[in-house]
Amino acid sequence: MPEEEIIYPVIFYTGKVHYLEETVSAGQTVNEPLPPTRDGYDFTGWYRDEAETQPYGFSAPINHETRLYAGWKLKSHVVRFEA
């Protein structure tokens, strides 16, 4: 009897919002999705935690359900005053 393939979900979040979900065979890697956008912010990458302290490397094999969170940095605004 053939061995059953194990598949895990990889869920991407942008803040509290569900952005994308992929399924990956155990031991395989997930493809990095297109970067999300957010008004007034620059996307800084995908992280293992909501606090954006653990960057995710897309070469890591998936061996359990995985949740990844978008990192954001507030865009700097330059204000100029003319006299």
PDB file of N, CA, C and O in Angstrom:
ATOM      1  N   MET A   1       0.846  -1.182   0.000  1.00  0.00           N
ATOM      2  CA  MET A   1       0.000   0.000   0.000  1.00  0.00           C
ATOM      3  C   MET A   1       0.891   1.245   0.000  1.00  0.00           C
ATOM      4  O   MET A   1       1.793   1.351   0.831  1.00  0.00           O
ATOM      5  N   PRO A   2       0.654   2.197  -0.924  1.00  0.00           N
ATOM      6  CA  PRO A   2       1.506   3.396  -0.989  1.00  0.00           C
ATOM      7  C   PRO A   2       1.337   4.269   0.264  1.00  0.00           C
ATOM      8  O   PRO A   2       0.267   4.347   0.866  1.00  0.00           O
ATOM      9  N   GLU A   3       2.439   4.911   0.617  1.00  0.00           N
ATOM     10  CA  GLU A   3       2.415   5.799   1.767  1.00  0.00           C
ATOM     11  C   GLU A   3       1.640   7.067   1.410  1.00  0.00           C
ATOM     12  O   GLU A   3       1.798   7.614   0.319  1.00  0.00           O
ATOM     13  N   GLU A   4       0.803   7.526   2.338  1.00  0.00           N
ATOM     14  CA  GLU A   4       0.002   8.730   2.097  1.00  0.00           C
ATOM     15  C   GLU A   4       0.875   9.976   2.245  1.00  0.00           C
ATOM     16  O   GLU A   4       1.647  10.094   3.197  1.00  0.00           O
ATOM     17  N   GLU A   5       0.747  10.891   1.308  1.00  0.00           N
ATOM     18  CA  GLU A   5       1.512  12.135   1.339  1.00  0.00           C
ATOM     19  C   GLU A   5       0.966  13.044   2.438  1.00  0.00           C
ATOM     20  O   GLU A   5      -0.246  13.206   2.579  1.00  0.00           O
ATOM     21  N   ILE A   6       1.859  13.622   3.200  1.00  0.00           N
ATOM     22  CA  ILE A   6       1.457  14.562   4.252  1.00  0.00           C
ATOM     23  C   ILE A   6       1.576  15.977   3.693  1.00  0.00           C
ATOM     24  O   ILE A   6       2.603  16.359   3.132  1.00  0.00           O
ATOM     25  N   ILE A   7       0.510  16.733   3.859  1.00  0.00           N
ATOM     26  CA  ILE A   7       0.465  18.105   3.336  1.00  0.00           C
ATOM     27  C   ILE A   7       0.136  19.055   4.486  1.00  0.00           C
ATOM     28  O   ILE A   7      -0.731  18.779   5.315  1.00  0.00           O
ATOM     29  N   TYR A   8       0.852  20.181   4.514  1.00  0.00           N
ATOM     30  CA  TYR A   8       0.639  21.188   5.550  1.00  0.00           C
ATOM     31  C   TYR A   8       0.222  22.523   4.929  1.00  0.00           C
ATOM     32  O   TYR A   8       0.662  22.865   3.832  1.00  0.00           O
ATOM     33  N   PRO A   9      -0.637  23.282   5.641  1.00  0.00           N
ATOM     34  CA  PRO A   9      -0.963  24.623   5.161  1.00  0.00           C
ATOM     35  C   PRO A   9       0.105  25.627   5.589  1.00  0.00           C
ATOM     36  O   PRO A   9       0.674  25.529   6.677  1.00  0.00           O
ATOM     37  N   VAL A  10       0.360  26.579   4.722  1.00  0.00           N
ATOM     38  CA  VAL A  10       1.204  27.730   5.041  1.00  0.00           C
ATOM     39  C   VAL A  10       0.310  28.945   4.834  1.00  0.00           C
ATOM     40  O   VAL A  10      -0.150  29.213   3.724  1.00  0.00           O
ATOM     41  N   ILE A  11       0.072  29.676   5.924  1.00  0.00           N
ATOM     42  CA  ILE A  11      -0.883  30.786   5.895  1.00  0.00           C
ATOM     43  C   ILE A  11      -0.124  32.093   6.061  1.00  0.00           C
ATOM     44  O   ILE A  11       0.653  32.260   7.000  1.00  0.00           O
ATOM     45  N   PHE A  12      -0.357  33.006   5.149  1.00  0.00           N
ATOM     46  CA  PHE A  12       0.288  34.318   5.156  1.00  0.00           C
ATOM     47  C   PHE A  12      -0.713  35.359   5.659  1.00  0.00           C
ATOM     48  O   PHE A  12      -1.864  35.388   5.222  1.00  0.00           O
ATOM     49  N   TYR A  13      -0.263  36.208   6.578  1.00  0.00           N
ATOM     50  CA  TYR A  13      -1.110  37.270   7.130  1.00  0.00           C
ATOM     51  C   TYR A  13      -0.463  38.627   6.886  1.00  0.00           C
ATOM     52  O   TYR A  13       0.760  38.765   6.897  1.00  0.00           O
ATOM     53  N   THR A  14      -1.309  39.618   6.668  1.00  0.00           N
ATOM     54  CA  THR A  14      -0.864  41.010   6.621  1.00  0.00           C
ATOM     55  C   THR A  14      -1.562  41.705   7.781  1.00  0.00           C
ATOM     56  O   THR A  14      -2.681  42.196   7.631  1.00  0.00           O
ATOM     57  N   GLY A  15      -0.914  41.748   8.923  1.00  0.00           N
ATOM     58  CA  GLY A  15      -1.582  42.192  10.147  1.00  0.00           C
ATOM     59  C   GLY A  15      -2.515  41.073  10.581  1.00  0.00           C
ATOM     60  O   GLY A  15      -2.099  39.917  10.666  1.00  0.00           O
ATOM     61  N   LYS A  16      -3.751  41.396  10.851  1.00  0.00           N
ATOM     62  CA  LYS A  16      -4.741  40.393  11.262  1.00  0.00           C
ATOM     63  C   LYS A  16      -5.474  39.817  10.062  1.00  0.00           C
ATOM     64  O   LYS A  16      -6.311  38.929  10.223  1.00  0.00           O
ATOM     65  N   VAL A  17      -5.176  40.306   8.858  1.00  0.00           N
ATOM     66  CA  VAL A  17      -5.893  39.920   7.642  1.00  0.00           C
ATOM     67  C   VAL A  17      -5.227  38.714   6.978  1.00  0.00           C
ATOM     68  O   VAL A  17      -4.011  38.692   6.786  1.00  0.00           O
ATOM     69  N   HIS A  18      -6.027  37.728   6.637  1.00  0.00           N
ATOM     70  CA  HIS A  18      -5.569  36.536   5.908  1.00  0.00           C
ATOM     71  C   HIS A  18      -5.248  36.978   4.482  1.00  0.00           C
ATOM     72  O   HIS A  18      -6.128  37.463   3.770  1.00  0.00           O
ATOM     73  N   TYR A  19      -3.998  36.815   4.063  1.00  0.00           N
ATOM     74  CA  TYR A  19      -3.548  37.285   2.754  1.00  0.00           C
ATOM     75  C   TYR A  19      -3.560  36.171   1.713  1.00  0.00           C
ATOM     76  O   TYR A  19      -4.012  36.372   0.586  1.00  0.00           O
ATOM     77  N   LEU A  20      -3.062  35.000   2.093  1.00  0.00           N
ATOM     78  CA  LEU A  20      -2.886  33.911   1.139  1.00  0.00           C
ATOM     79  C   LEU A  20      -2.675  32.618   1.908  1.00  0.00           C
ATOM     80  O   LEU A  20      -2.144  32.627   3.018  1.00  0.00           O
ATOM     81  N   GLU A  21      -3.093  31.506   1.312  1.00  0.00           N
ATOM     82  CA  GLU A  21      -2.819  30.202   1.902  1.00  0.00           C
ATOM     83  C   GLU A  21      -2.330  29.262   0.813  1.00  0.00           C
ATOM     84  O   GLU A  21      -2.915  29.178  -0.267  1.00  0.00           O
ATOM     85  N   GLU A  22      -1.253  28.560   1.113  1.00  0.00           N
ATOM     86  CA  GLU A  22      -0.677  27.566   0.209  1.00  0.00           C
ATOM     87  C   GLU A  22      -0.654  26.229   0.935  1.00  0.00           C
ATOM     88  O   GLU A  22      -0.654  26.185   2.165  1.00  0.00           O
ATOM     89  N   THR A  23      -0.634  25.151   0.180  1.00  0.00           N
ATOM     90  CA  THR A  23      -0.419  23.843   0.782  1.00  0.00           C
ATOM     91  C   THR A  23       0.898  23.301   0.246  1.00  0.00           C
ATOM     92  O   THR A  23       1.226  23.454  -0.930  1.00  0.00           O
ATOM     93  N   VAL A  24       1.648  22.657   1.151  1.00  0.00           N
ATOM     94  CA  VAL A  24       2.994  22.202   0.821  1.00  0.00           C
ATOM     95  C   VAL A  24       3.173  20.778   1.336  1.00  0.00           C
ATOM     96  O   VAL A  24       2.775  20.466   2.458  1.00  0.00           O
ATOM     97  N   SER A  25       3.764  19.928   0.528  1.00  0.00           N
ATOM     98  CA  SER A  25       4.092  18.574   0.960  1.00  0.00           C
ATOM     99  C   SER A  25       5.172  18.635   2.039  1.00  0.00           C
ATOM    100  O   SER A  25       6.089  19.453   1.967  1.00  0.00           O
ATOM    101  N   ALA A  26       5.054  17.762   3.036  1.00  0.00           N
ATOM    102  CA  ALA A  26       6.025  17.716   4.133  1.00  0.00           C
ATOM    103  C   ALA A  26       7.445  17.631   3.588  1.00  0.00           C
ATOM    104  O   ALA A  26       7.737  16.840   2.691  1.00  0.00           O
ATOM    105  N   GLY A  27       8.325  18.465   4.149  1.00  0.00           N
ATOM    106  CA  GLY A  27       9.730  18.468   3.756  1.00  0.00           C
ATOM    107  C   GLY A  27      10.055  19.344   2.562  1.00  0.00           C
ATOM    108  O   GLY A  27      11.226  19.525   2.229  1.00  0.00           O
ATOM    109  N   GLN A  28       9.040  19.890   1.914  1.00  0.00           N
ATOM    110  CA  GLN A  28       9.254  20.769   0.763  1.00  0.00           C
ATOM    111  C   GLN A  28       9.271  22.226   1.226  1.00  0.00           C
ATOM    112  O   GLN A  28       8.978  22.511   2.387  1.00  0.00           O
ATOM    113  N   THR A  29       9.605  23.131   0.341  1.00  0.00           N
ATOM    114  CA  THR A  29       9.603  24.557   0.660  1.00  0.00           C
ATOM    115  C   THR A  29       8.393  25.220   0.019  1.00  0.00           C
ATOM    116  O   THR A  29       7.820  24.714  -0.946  1.00  0.00           O
ATOM    117  N   VAL A  30       8.020  26.361   0.578  1.00  0.00           N
ATOM    118  CA  VAL A  30       6.919  27.136   0.015  1.00  0.00           C
ATOM    119  C   VAL A  30       7.523  28.271  -0.807  1.00  0.00           C
ATOM    120  O   VAL A  30       8.563  28.824  -0.448  1.00  0.00           O
ATOM    121  N   ASN A  31       6.867  28.608  -1.903  1.00  0.00           N
ATOM    122  CA  ASN A  31       7.324  29.726  -2.731  1.00  0.00           C
ATOM    123  C   ASN A  31       6.944  31.043  -2.077  1.00  0.00           C
ATOM    124  O   ASN A  31       5.856  31.182  -1.518  1.00  0.00           O
ATOM    125  N   GLU A  32       7.843  31.997  -2.153  1.00  0.00           N
ATOM    126  CA  GLU A  32       7.562  33.325  -1.609  1.00  0.00           C
ATOM    127  C   GLU A  32       6.520  34.013  -2.483  1.00  0.00           C
ATOM    128  O   GLU A  32       6.706  34.119  -3.695  1.00  0.00           O
ATOM    129  N   PRO A  33       5.421  34.485  -1.882  1.00  0.00           N
ATOM    130  CA  PRO A  33       4.395  35.159  -2.685  1.00  0.00           C
ATOM    131  C   PRO A  33       4.821  36.574  -3.056  1.00  0.00           C
ATOM    132  O   PRO A  33       5.804  37.101  -2.535  1.00  0.00           O
ATOM    133  N   LEU A  34       4.069  37.172  -3.958  1.00  0.00           N
ATOM    134  CA  LEU A  34       4.309  38.570  -4.289  1.00  0.00           C
ATOM    135  C   LEU A  34       4.134  39.411  -3.032  1.00  0.00           C
ATOM    136  O   LEU A  34       3.268  39.113  -2.209  1.00  0.00           O
ATOM    137  N   PRO A  35       4.938  40.453  -2.872  1.00  0.00           N
ATOM    138  CA  PRO A  35       4.829  41.277  -1.664  1.00  0.00           C
ATOM    139  C   PRO A  35       3.469  41.966  -1.581  1.00  0.00           C
ATOM    140  O   PRO A  35       2.969  42.479  -2.583  1.00  0.00           O
ATOM    141  N   PRO A  36       2.874  41.978  -0.397  1.00  0.00           N
ATOM    142  CA  PRO A  36       1.622  42.716  -0.225  1.00  0.00           C
ATOM    143  C   PRO A  36       1.902  44.215  -0.190  1.00  0.00           C
ATOM    144  O   PRO A  36       3.054  44.633  -0.079  1.00  0.00           O
ATOM    145  N   THR A  37       0.868  45.005  -0.284  1.00  0.00           N
ATOM    146  CA  THR A  37       1.007  46.456  -0.191  1.00  0.00           C
ATOM    147  C   THR A  37       0.125  46.971   0.940  1.00  0.00           C
ATOM    148  O   THR A  37      -0.881  46.359   1.299  1.00  0.00           O
ATOM    149  N   ARG A  38       0.526  48.101   1.487  1.00  0.00           N
ATOM    150  CA  ARG A  38      -0.229  48.755   2.567  1.00  0.00           C
ATOM    151  C   ARG A  38       0.054  50.241   2.460  1.00  0.00           C
ATOM    152  O   ARG A  38       1.211  50.661   2.441  1.00  0.00           O
ATOM    153  N   ASP A  39      -0.999  51.030   2.390  1.00  0.00           N
ATOM    154  CA  ASP A  39      -0.839  52.477   2.258  1.00  0.00           C
ATOM    155  C   ASP A  39       0.001  53.045   3.400  1.00  0.00           C
ATOM    156  O   ASP A  39      -0.263  52.777   4.572  1.00  0.00           O
ATOM    157  N   GLY A  40       1.015  53.832   3.042  1.00  0.00           N
ATOM    158  CA  GLY A  40       1.853  54.504   4.025  1.00  0.00           C
ATOM    159  C   GLY A  40       2.962  53.653   4.609  1.00  0.00           C
ATOM    160  O   GLY A  40       3.683  54.106   5.498  1.00  0.00           O
ATOM    161  N   TYR A  41       3.113  52.408   4.119  1.00  0.00           N
ATOM    162  CA  TYR A  41       4.117  51.503   4.674  1.00  0.00           C
ATOM    163  C   TYR A  41       4.918  50.828   3.565  1.00  0.00           C
ATOM    164  O   TYR A  41       4.441  50.652   2.444  1.00  0.00           O
ATOM    165  N   ASP A  42       6.159  50.454   3.914  1.00  0.00           N
ATOM    166  CA  ASP A  42       6.991  49.620   3.048  1.00  0.00           C
ATOM    167  C   ASP A  42       6.972  48.208   3.620  1.00  0.00           C
ATOM    168  O   ASP A  42       7.046  48.020   4.834  1.00  0.00           O
ATOM    169  N   PHE A  43       6.874  47.226   2.744  1.00  0.00           N
ATOM    170  CA  PHE A  43       6.917  45.822   3.139  1.00  0.00           C
ATOM    171  C   PHE A  43       8.366  45.461   3.435  1.00  0.00           C
ATOM    172  O   PHE A  43       9.249  45.765   2.633  1.00  0.00           O
ATOM    173  N   THR A  44       8.631  44.808   4.586  1.00  0.00           N
ATOM    174  CA  THR A  44      10.010  44.483   4.981  1.00  0.00           C
ATOM    175  C   THR A  44      10.329  42.992   4.910  1.00  0.00           C
ATOM    176  O   THR A  44      11.474  42.599   5.133  1.00  0.00           O
ATOM    177  N   GLY A  45       9.352  42.170   4.609  1.00  0.00           N
ATOM    178  CA  GLY A  45       9.592  40.735   4.500  1.00  0.00           C
ATOM    179  C   GLY A  45       8.591  39.929   5.298  1.00  0.00           C
ATOM    180  O   GLY A  45       7.673  40.477   5.909  1.00  0.00           O
ATOM    181  N   TRP A  46       8.780  38.606   5.284  1.00  0.00           N
ATOM    182  CA  TRP A  46       7.892  37.690   6.003  1.00  0.00           C
ATOM    183  C   TRP A  46       8.576  37.231   7.285  1.00  0.00           C
ATOM    184  O   TRP A  46       9.785  37.001   7.320  1.00  0.00           O
ATOM    185  N   TYR A  47       7.771  37.105   8.340  1.00  0.00           N
ATOM    186  CA  TYR A  47       8.270  36.754   9.663  1.00  0.00           C
ATOM    187  C   TYR A  47       7.476  35.593  10.251  1.00  0.00           C
ATOM    188  O   TYR A  47       6.310  35.384   9.917  1.00  0.00           O
ATOM    189  N   ARG A  48       8.133  34.843  11.135  1.00  0.00           N
ATOM    190  CA  ARG A  48       7.482  33.724  11.819  1.00  0.00           C
ATOM    191  C   ARG A  48       6.554  34.191  12.933  1.00  0.00           C
ATOM    192  O   ARG A  48       5.706  33.425  13.390  1.00  0.00           O
ATOM    193  N   ASP A  49       6.702  35.425  13.371  1.00  0.00           N
ATOM    194  CA  ASP A  49       5.919  35.931  14.502  1.00  0.00           C
ATOM    195  C   ASP A  49       5.326  37.293  14.173  1.00  0.00           C
ATOM    196  O   ASP A  49       5.855  38.035  13.346  1.00  0.00           O
ATOM    197  N   GLU A  50       4.216  37.607  14.836  1.00  0.00           N
ATOM    198  CA  GLU A  50       3.531  38.884  14.606  1.00  0.00           C
ATOM    199  C   GLU A  50       4.366  40.085  15.023  1.00  0.00           C
ATOM    200  O   GLU A  50       4.176  41.183  14.501  1.00  0.00           O
ATOM    201  N   ALA A  51       5.293  39.886  15.965  1.00  0.00           N
ATOM    202  CA  ALA A  51       6.129  40.991  16.448  1.00  0.00           C
ATOM    203  C   ALA A  51       7.250  41.333  15.471  1.00  0.00           C
ATOM    204  O   ALA A  51       7.995  42.288  15.692  1.00  0.00           O
ATOM    205  N   GLU A  52       7.373  40.560  14.394  1.00  0.00           N
ATOM    206  CA  GLU A  52       8.372  40.796  13.347  1.00  0.00           C
ATOM    207  C   GLU A  52       9.805  40.724  13.879  1.00  0.00           C
ATOM    208  O   GLU A  52      10.651  41.541  13.519  1.00  0.00           O
ATOM    209  N   THR A  53      10.066  39.736  14.741  1.00  0.00           N
ATOM    210  CA  THR A  53      11.407  39.574  15.296  1.00  0.00           C
ATOM    211  C   THR A  53      12.128  38.355  14.723  1.00  0.00           C
ATOM    212  O   THR A  53      13.339  38.223  14.895  1.00  0.00           O
ATOM    213  N   GLN A  54      11.397  37.455  14.039  1.00  0.00           N
ATOM    214  CA  GLN A  54      11.991  36.220  13.515  1.00  0.00           C
ATOM    215  C   GLN A  54      11.770  36.128  12.004  1.00  0.00           C
ATOM    216  O   GLN A  54      10.757  35.583  11.566  1.00  0.00           O
ATOM    217  N   PRO A  55      12.699  36.652  11.205  1.00  0.00           N
ATOM    218  CA  PRO A  55      12.543  36.591   9.748  1.00  0.00           C
ATOM    219  C   PRO A  55      12.410  35.147   9.267  1.00  0.00           C
ATOM    220  O   PRO A  55      13.006  34.231   9.835  1.00  0.00           O
ATOM    221  N   TYR A  56      11.628  34.962   8.222  1.00  0.00           N
ATOM    222  CA  TYR A  56      11.432  33.627   7.660  1.00  0.00           C
ATOM    223  C   TYR A  56      12.297  33.446   6.428  1.00  0.00           C
ATOM    224  O   TYR A  56      12.316  34.308   5.549  1.00  0.00           O
ATOM    225  N   GLY A  57      13.010  32.340   6.356  1.00  0.00           N
ATOM    226  CA  GLY A  57      13.823  32.001   5.185  1.00  0.00           C
ATOM    227  C   GLY A  57      13.082  30.998   4.324  1.00  0.00           C
ATOM    228  O   GLY A  57      12.712  29.928   4.807  1.00  0.00           O
ATOM    229  N   PHE A  58      12.862  31.314   3.084  1.00  0.00           N
ATOM    230  CA  PHE A  58      12.058  30.465   2.201  1.00  0.00           C
ATOM    231  C   PHE A  58      12.785  29.202   1.749  1.00  0.00           C
ATOM    232  O   PHE A  58      12.242  28.428   0.961  1.00  0.00           O
ATOM    233  N   SER A  59      14.000  28.984   2.236  1.00  0.00           N
ATOM    234  CA  SER A  59      14.689  27.727   1.945  1.00  0.00           C
ATOM    235  C   SER A  59      14.403  26.683   3.024  1.00  0.00           C
ATOM    236  O   SER A  59      14.829  25.534   2.906  1.00  0.00           O
ATOM    237  N   ALA A  60      13.678  27.082   4.080  1.00  0.00           N
ATOM    238  CA  ALA A  60      13.362  26.165   5.182  1.00  0.00           C
ATOM    239  C   ALA A  60      12.271  25.178   4.764  1.00  0.00           C
ATOM    240  O   ALA A  60      11.261  25.583   4.188  1.00  0.00           O
ATOM    241  N   PRO A  61      12.467  23.883   5.050  1.00  0.00           N
ATOM    242  CA  PRO A  61      11.430  22.909   4.722  1.00  0.00           C
ATOM    243  C   PRO A  61      10.223  23.052   5.652  1.00  0.00           C
ATOM    244  O   PRO A  61      10.368  23.411   6.820  1.00  0.00           O
ATOM    245  N   ILE A  62       9.063  22.775   5.134  1.00  0.00           N
ATOM    246  CA  ILE A  62       7.816  22.844   5.904  1.00  0.00           C
ATOM    247  C   ILE A  62       7.533  21.458   6.486  1.00  0.00           C
ATOM    248  O   ILE A  62       7.430  20.476   5.750  1.00  0.00           O
ATOM    249  N   ASN A  63       7.408  21.388   7.806  1.00  0.00           N
ATOM    250  CA  ASN A  63       7.112  20.122   8.467  1.00  0.00           C
ATOM    251  C   ASN A  63       5.980  20.231   9.474  1.00  0.00           C
ATOM    252  O   ASN A  63       5.796  19.342  10.306  1.00  0.00           O
ATOM    253  N   HIS A  64       5.220  21.317   9.402  1.00  0.00           N
ATOM    254  CA  HIS A  64       4.051  21.520  10.261  1.00  0.00           C
ATOM    255  C   HIS A  64       3.270  22.698   9.707  1.00  0.00           C
ATOM    256  O   HIS A  64       3.764  23.424   8.845  1.00  0.00           O
ATOM    257  N   GLU A  65       2.044  22.892  10.202  1.00  0.00           N
ATOM    258  CA  GLU A  65       1.283  24.070   9.786  1.00  0.00           C
ATOM    259  C   GLU A  65       2.117  25.296  10.119  1.00  0.00           C
ATOM    260  O   GLU A  65       2.676  25.398  11.210  1.00  0.00           O
ATOM    261  N   THR A  66       2.197  26.221   9.180  1.00  0.00           N
ATOM    262  CA  THR A  66       3.061  27.391   9.343  1.00  0.00           C
ATOM    263  C   THR A  66       2.270  28.659   9.092  1.00  0.00           C
ATOM    264  O   THR A  66       1.532  28.761   8.111  1.00  0.00           O
ATOM    265  N   ARG A  67       2.427  29.623   9.984  1.00  0.00           N
ATOM    266  CA  ARG A  67       1.812  30.944   9.830  1.00  0.00           C
ATOM    267  C   ARG A  67       2.934  31.957   9.672  1.00  0.00           C
ATOM    268  O   ARG A  67       3.876  31.990  10.464  1.00  0.00           O
ATOM    269  N   LEU A  68       2.820  32.779   8.641  1.00  0.00           N
ATOM    270  CA  LEU A  68       3.826  33.803   8.380  1.00  0.00           C
ATOM    271  C   LEU A  68       3.149  35.172   8.359  1.00  0.00           C
ATOM    272  O   LEU A  68       2.011  35.313   7.911  1.00  0.00           O
ATOM    273  N   TYR A  69       3.870  36.168   8.850  1.00  0.00           N
ATOM    274  CA  TYR A  69       3.309  37.504   9.015  1.00  0.00           C
ATOM    275  C   TYR A  69       4.132  38.531   8.242  1.00  0.00           C
ATOM    276  O   TYR A  69       5.362  38.512   8.276  1.00  0.00           O
ATOM    277  N   ALA A  70       3.439  39.419   7.552  1.00  0.00           N
ATOM    278  CA  ALA A  70       4.102  40.485   6.806  1.00  0.00           C
ATOM    279  C   ALA A  70       4.702  41.484   7.778  1.00  0.00           C
ATOM    280  O   ALA A  70       4.100  41.823   8.797  1.00  0.00           O
ATOM    281  N   GLY A  71       5.897  41.949   7.446  1.00  0.00           N
ATOM    282  CA  GLY A  71       6.543  43.001   8.224  1.00  0.00           C
ATOM    283  C   GLY A  71       6.358  44.339   7.518  1.00  0.00           C
ATOM    284  O   GLY A  71       6.368  44.413   6.289  1.00  0.00           O
ATOM    285  N   TRP A  72       6.193  45.377   8.297  1.00  0.00           N
ATOM    286  CA  TRP A  72       5.943  46.710   7.745  1.00  0.00           C
ATOM    287  C   TRP A  72       6.809  47.750   8.425  1.00  0.00           C
ATOM    288  O   TRP A  72       7.125  47.649   9.610  1.00  0.00           O
ATOM    289  N   LYS A  73       7.185  48.749   7.649  1.00  0.00           N
ATOM    290  CA  LYS A  73       7.907  49.909   8.179  1.00  0.00           C
ATOM    291  C   LYS A  73       7.189  51.146   7.662  1.00  0.00           C
ATOM    292  O   LYS A  73       6.934  51.276   6.465  1.00  0.00           O
ATOM    293  N   LEU A  74       6.869  52.047   8.570  1.00  0.00           N
ATOM    294  CA  LEU A  74       6.200  53.287   8.207  1.00  0.00           C
ATOM    295  C   LEU A  74       7.090  54.067   7.247  1.00  0.00           C
ATOM    296  O   LEU A  74       8.276  54.268   7.508  1.00  0.00           O
ATOM    297  N   LYS A  75       6.507  54.505   6.137  1.00  0.00           N
ATOM    298  CA  LYS A  75       7.284  55.295   5.174  1.00  0.00           C
ATOM    299  C   LYS A  75       7.649  56.630   5.804  1.00  0.00           C
ATOM    300  O   LYS A  75       6.842  57.244   6.502  1.00  0.00           O
ATOM    301  N   SER A  76       8.866  57.066   5.551  1.00  0.00           N
ATOM    302  CA  SER A  76       9.254  58.364   6.056  1.00  0.00           C
ATOM    303  C   SER A  76       8.752  59.428   5.098  1.00  0.00           C
ATOM    304  O   SER A  76       8.778  59.262   3.878  1.00  0.00           O
ATOM    305  N   HIS A  77       8.303  60.500   5.673  1.00  0.00           N
ATOM    306  CA  HIS A  77       7.794  61.614   4.871  1.00  0.00           C
ATOM    307  C   HIS A  77       8.705  62.803   5.059  1.00  0.00           C
ATOM    308  O   HIS A  77       9.074  63.144   6.182  1.00  0.00           O
ATOM    309  N   VAL A  78       9.058  63.419   3.979  1.00  0.00           N
ATOM    310  CA  VAL A  78       9.890  64.614   4.020  1.00  0.00           C
ATOM    311  C   VAL A  78       8.977  65.818   3.852  1.00  0.00           C
ATOM    312  O   VAL A  78       8.231  65.929   2.879  1.00  0.00           O
ATOM    313  N   VAL A  79       9.057  66.708   4.818  1.00  0.00           N
ATOM    314  CA  VAL A  79       8.251  67.931   4.769  1.00  0.00           C
ATOM    315  C   VAL A  79       9.205  69.094   4.593  1.00  0.00           C
ATOM    316  O   VAL A  79      10.154  69.260   5.358  1.00  0.00           O
ATOM    317  N   ARG A  80       8.937  69.902   3.568  1.00  0.00           N
ATOM    318  CA  ARG A  80       9.795  71.046   3.311  1.00  0.00           C
ATOM    319  C   ARG A  80       8.960  72.306   3.421  1.00  0.00           C
ATOM    320  O   ARG A  80       7.841  72.395   2.917  1.00  0.00           O
ATOM    321  N   PHE A  81       9.542  73.260   4.089  1.00  0.00           N
ATOM    322  CA  PHE A  81       8.879  74.562   4.245  1.00  0.00           C
ATOM    323  C   PHE A  81       9.676  75.581   3.461  1.00  0.00           C
ATOM    324  O   PHE A  81      10.903  75.632   3.546  1.00  0.00           O
ATOM    325  N   GLU A  82       8.969  76.384   2.704  1.00  0.00           N
ATOM    326  CA  GLU A  82       9.651  77.434   1.948  1.00  0.00           C
ATOM    327  C   GLU A  82       9.269  78.776   2.550  1.00  0.00           C
ATOM    328  O   GLU A  82       8.120  79.017   2.919  1.00  0.00           O
ATOM    329  N   ALA A  83      10.265  79.633   2.635  1.00  0.00           N
ATOM    330  CA  ALA A  83      10.014  80.951   3.224  1.00  0.00           C
ATOM    331  C   ALA A  83       9.751  81.972   2.148  1.00  0.00           C
ATOM    332  O   ALA A  83       9.518  83.142   2.451  1.00  0.00           O
TER     333      ALA A  83
END
